[in-house]
Amino acid sequence: MSSSTFRTEKDLLGSLDVPSEAYYGIQTLRAMHNFQLSGIPLFHFPHLVSALAMVKWAAAKANHHLGYLSDEKHSAIIKACKRITQGEFHDQFLVDMIQGGAGTSTNMNANEVIANIALEELGYAKGDYHHLHPNNDVNMAQSTNDAYPTAIRVGLLLGYDHLLASLTKLCESFAKKGKEFAHVLKMGRTQLQDAVPMTLGQEFHAFSTTLTEDVNRIRLLIPDLLCEVNLGGTAIGTGINADPQYPALAVKYLAEISGHPLLPARDLIEATSDMGAFVLLSGMLKRTAVKLSKICNDLRLLSSGPRTGINEINLPPRQPGSSIMPGKVNPVIPEAVNQVVFTIIGNDLAVTLAAEGGQLQLNVMEPLIAYKTFGSITLLIRAMDMLRELCIDGITANAEHCRDLVEHSIGLITALNPYIGYENATRIARKALETGKGVLELVREEKLLSEKDLEEILKPENMIGPHQILRNLINH
């Protein structure tokens, strides 16, 4: 490759040759050389890239309003930022998500890309920074320490509606199955043992209910957690090198640009070092994920078999299940969701440790917090969509088998307990286990209840919810 395909840029440490077509600059290039860790570059999370551009856009507007940035530079920077928020140039955000420097490499990646897009807008070559500078102009009145965490918050706000949409659709899918299976009588189980009758519809409706709780909490929690930003605090929250009017003005413009009701942090020094909001958010993601994993455990159990397991439901077959066992089909979709959840649980621990690992006026572990939080949201969305589309919507019930299990279950004795008494019920249950006979068969043999009484007691509506005890049959 000839030298004409590069441009030379300088920084504190010396000079490097940057590819001439690149919109990033020397500090981005150094970070690319230094941090080859996760293999996940910034552009993997487009909302974060767009949020970085929005922060720079708002800062430029505020600095222009206050008379620190010329009309020409302001216009060029704004146009560059708009293009990035519209999806252009994302491939130029190449720094690894895990990086030292508390996000400085990410901030400089944004500063350099925006500066070089703006330079071309002004008719200059990339790298001609004496016309428009990444630090002096794009980063004016900012530090990584306020621009970067603000961008993380805005990026999460830009994407959380997708999380809500996926979770809502999954809830609706479970609710639909709840209605579809409302007539399917089955045994409920506790400690993996027969308990009392219920319907398969009630079971699936409960899945919907538990996840709907999280829809409501996420809808309220995320904006409340993330809308307070430390933009304007600059290096440690004191606002050094920023106009006194700048913080409120920059946040006002950022709220308008992002479409979210952002507010300046009440204590910029506290907000610059504290990561508590991300810990709480990550915990909420973990909570939802754990619920999802428990549901997937249930689906795997309920579909187990087909001949030697519970086999109350059928999951849609997605692929052959074995290289050696012909005819075997595995519950691969719930299994994959379980593994996603284990990853999210691990991500939450990483966020927790990163938040704890900060010292004094800054938390240098913010890149890990950003990486794991954005990663958890992305994984959770994909897992919920996969589960809904490839599993839940196609589940069918083995209704006759479910009813047969109820009729032959020892747990059926619970429904008879108020009428034959606890002592009789215990004896019948033990005798059923010892002889292999059914509960109803033994009750009939001992004439503890008449056929008419049994028919009334065992009506499905009298077994799957609260009902008036049939007083005339008590102590029959």
C-alpha positions, 0 to 999 in steps of 0.5 A: 500500500502506498503512502498516498493512502494515508494521512499523518496526524499528530497528538501528545505521543507523536505521529501516526499514519491514519488511512486517508479514507477514514473519518476517525483520527489518531486517537481512535487509531491508538485505541484500536491498537490498544484495545482488542478485547471484546471484539465488539466495536461501538457501532455494534450498538447504533443507539449509543453512536447516535446518542454520542452525536446528539450530545455533540449536537446539543453542545454545539448549539449551546456553545453557538448560542453563547457566542463561543462557536462561529456560525460556520463551524456550528453549521458544519458540526450540526450537519455532521451530527445529523448525518450520524443520527440518521445512520451514516458513518456508524462504521467509523466508530471502531473502538472496542466497547471495553477500553481503559480511560473511562471512555476517552477513546469513545469520546475522541472517536466521536469528536474525530469522526464529527470533525472530519465530516464537518471539515468535508462539509466546509470544503477541507480535507480530512485531518485539516484540524486547524480549520475545525478541531476535534477537541477545541470545537467538537468537544468544546465545554465538554469532558469525556466524563460528562459527555460519555455517561450522558451519551450512555443514558441517552442511548439507553433511552433511545432503545428502551421502547424496543425492549418494551415492545418485545416484552409486550408482544411476548406477554400478549402471546402468553395471554392468547395461549391462556385463552386458547387453553382455558378449557384444558383441565390439568394437574398443578404441581408443587415441588414437582409433585402433584398438587391440585387441579388447574387449567393449562390456560391459568398456567399460561395466563400466569406467565403473561401476568408475571411479565406484564408486571415488568412491562409496567415497571420498566416503562416507569423505571427507565425514564426516571433513572436515566433522564437526569444527566451530568452534561455540563459538569465537564471533568469532575462535575465542577463545570470547569471550562464551561460557561455558567449558562452552558449546562442548562442550555446544553441539556435543554437542547439535548432534550429537544434533539433526543425527544426525551425529557432530560434534566441537569443533575442536581449535583453534578459532582455526585452524578459524575461518579455515581453509577447507581442508576445503571446498577438498578437498571441492570437489576431490572433487566436481570429480574425480567430475564430470571422470570423468563428463564423460569418460564422456559424451565416450565415449558421444557418440563411440560413438554418433556417426553414425549412418552416418558415425561409430562407431555402436557404441551407440544413445542413446535419442532425446530430441528432434529435433536440428536446425531445418534438418537433418531426421532429425538426433538429437543426444546432448543428455543427455551434452552437458548433463552436459558443461556441468554438469561445466564449471560444477562445474570453475569452481565449484571454482576459485571455492572455491579462490580464496575459500579463498586470499582470507581474511586473518588470523582470518577468511575473509570469502569463506565465502558464495561457498564455501557457494554454489559447494559447495552448487551443485556438489552440487545440479548433480551430483545432477541431472546424474547422475539425468538421465544415468541415467534419460534415457540410460544405462538406454535404451542399446542396442548395434549388436552386428553392426556392432561385430563387423564393425568388429573383423573389418575392423580393422587392430588385429586384427593385434595378436592375431596378433603372437605367432604370425607375429612382429612383422616379419610383423605390421608388414608385413601391417598396412602392406599392409592399409592400402595395399591396403584388404584385411583383415588376415585376408585377407592372412594367408590369402593368404600362408598364414602361419596355417592356418584352424584356427589362425586360428579358435583364435587369434581366439576372443573369449575369447583376445582380450579378456583374459589367456590362455595363449599357444598355444605350439604355434603360435608361429613357425608 
